[in-house]
Amino acid sequence: MKKVLALILTLAMALSLASLTACGGSSSSSTGTTDSSAAGDTTDTEESGLPTIDSITLGEDYQDITATVTILTSRTDIADTTYAAYAEEFHELYPNITVEYEAITDYEETLQLRLTTGDWGDICFIPTSVSMAQLSDYFIPLGDYDTLDEIYNFVSEATYDGTVYGIANGGTADGVLYNTRIWEEAGITDLPTTPEEFLEDLQLIKDNTDAIPLYTNFAAGWTMGAWDSYIWIPATGDVDWHNNIAHTSNPFSDRGDQTGPYAVYYTLYEAVSRGLIEDDPMSTDWESSKSRINSGEIATMVLGSWAVAQCQEAGDTPEDLAYMPFPITVDGQQYAGASGNYSYGINNQTSEEQQIASMIYVKWLLEESTIFEDEGSIPALKTDDMPDVLAGFDGVELLSNSAAPEGEEDLFDDVNNESEVGLNNSDYPDCEILEAALTGSATLDEIMDEWNAKWTAAQESLGVEIYE
Amino acid sequence: MNAIVAEQKSPLQFFHDGRVQRKLVIFCFMILPMALLIVFTYVPFIKMIQFSFYDRTYLDSGKFVGLKNYLEVFTRSECFGSLAVSLYYMGGAVVQLGLALFFASLMVFKVKGAGVYKACMFFPYLICGIAVGFIFKFFYSRGYVLDTILMMFGMDLEDIPYWLQNQSINNISLVATSVWRYTGQNMVLFLGAMMSVDNDLYEAADLDGAGKWQKFRYIILPSIKTIIVLNLILSISGSLSAFEPPYVITNGTMGTGTYFVIMNRLAHENQKVGLACAMAIVLLAIIVLCTVAQKLFFKYVFTDGADDPEAAAEAKRQRKAAKAARKQKKEVAPV
């Protein structure tokens, strides 16, 4: 009896095991086939010739393609509502193509891992961790730079070796979000044009109103990292500064004329040390800050222009909110940087049909959808009008960072990562400035000297040539 | 014995053989967990060791740099500096074990509604660490939960410290969250061990007129020492690798960056994956060292002559009553 039982048990185990391994085997073999077919596709892509994005006529070409396209997005808040509505609208134009959004929290880190598998979907926002040289490993080419640069804004941000791999989902301008009612109540008539004027105005707001002069949103982290975006064009008016900084010795030194990166961080440091920010930076909350600046509890927030639309929606007085350029004047002229949002990239590991369908959807989003009006961002098409939020930018020159010179596409990222100064990609160094100002543990000059030292060390270890 | 016969038998008879069957069963039962373990633990671990010798990012395979990453771990001040923050968590671990032991010994005797207490105490452990982080982010926020409660007791907002900003207490605030989360779990482990103590011992102790404290000290403590040691080792290695509270609540700012938070920052923000892997391996070495050190400590100090419960209890007594050590010895020796 026992033997029979044991035999049955053994057989059952062996069977279940066999079925399990069979499952594993079949699934792995199926991924194997998709992989190999995908590899086949990518190799013959170049010969069979995917269309370039500018050559597609929307609504006419490729009506016969049937595909379901998955698009990854970081916008967990609107993926199921606004974005899904775009997908439906598009579905009417192309009934055979279905677009599905997949929203991902913790987008950057998740994508870093998922991209390497090749099996992640069809369209994504290209994560910042993908370097220019790696673009071709993951994404299909959309066209050549010279052609697409005529049509779309911010194309240079995902271009390598003259080929474009991604087009930005519109863009934002760098400036300062403020509540006009509070600024007027404080008795300010002219907008500040230098850091010192800005700090004086904040002081006026503190003295004359109940509002928090400058809300840093410190606890959110990324809101502090946002300060890095002002050290480029707003602080220098130089479209090449982004490329030159890797070759510059001690870029964070005080230039003495209230310009350059130092002036930006000076504004932050001084606002904190003069007590012009919220009482407890550790207790800030991003979601509620949107309605608080709307109602006038907060006077100012230093954020990209994308934030304007969100803050306007968050309360009853959207008309009170306005946007001004960052208060730095270079040789009598104020500048504002415009930069692309995340760029759309299309998976090069899927079938050609999927890729074309994806390309059609991206083109439709960029050209026909209302996405840029809805988000208040700078449109992707160069011919479209600037958003209303930039109305206050009269007399301000709006510029974009120029493309990196050939062969140096990754130089800035390399120096930046090696130095751990983390411009644009790490919030922590900016948080440290606030910490130091709050606790008095270090002066701004000490911090900037430290950053300079790290920058120099990185330049040396990478063997970067220093121009004077 | 059958095996010899089975050697030349048909396949069916081969499977009938008890030894073969047993091996087959063992094999079948083992293969799944082993496969999972290998795929999700050992392969990544070996990969991590490999990565630690490279200067690489996630997406780029980089170049071999030998021991450079390890050298950097040891020369960077913030790597080992952050271990100082772990001392707070170790302190917290001791408090946590003390509390857990206290509650467990209260509940091992008949208590009304013990089940409810147990469930309430254990519940925080079931919440995911990130959620706990968010709960406490609001709990400690200026003017939110904790401050409101204190103000209800008549404190002025001005007198209440900034729980997360003030660098002399913010680590304690964070440690408190992990104590809150893990006390219940430790308690349940202790309780489980205590339940296995033979009831006759308590009855005998009752007959001898032992009080609750004496029961705890001479019956419970000696019988659960293994689990105490285990919990302590787990807590200490846990405090060295504390991550969720500082990552979620303060993002490692204001001096709350633990070793893990810094490792995470290097890997994900500065793309120094090789360096972060080296840090992970160094941390592993530290944890192994700490565990071995604790093991040795308990072997030679805590459970001296472990086999005999009486001697063990005596050794414990000596350690606990360290101030009166000499007197104690004289008193105990004749007994």
Interface residues (C-beta under 8 A of the other chain):
Chain A: K3 A6 L7 L9 T10 M13 A14 L17 L20 E108 E109 Q112 L113 L115 T116 S129 V130 S131 Q134 D137 F218 A219 G221 D279 D280 P281 M282 S283 D285 N417 E420 G422 N425 S426 D427 Y428 C431 E432 E435 L438 T439
Chain B: F15 H16 G18 Q21 L24 V25 C28 F29 I31 L32 T57 Y58 L59 D60 K137 Y140 S141 R142 G143 Y144 Y162 W163 L164 Q165 Q167 N170 T250 N251 G252 T253 M254 G255 R265 L266 H268 E269 N270 Q271 K272
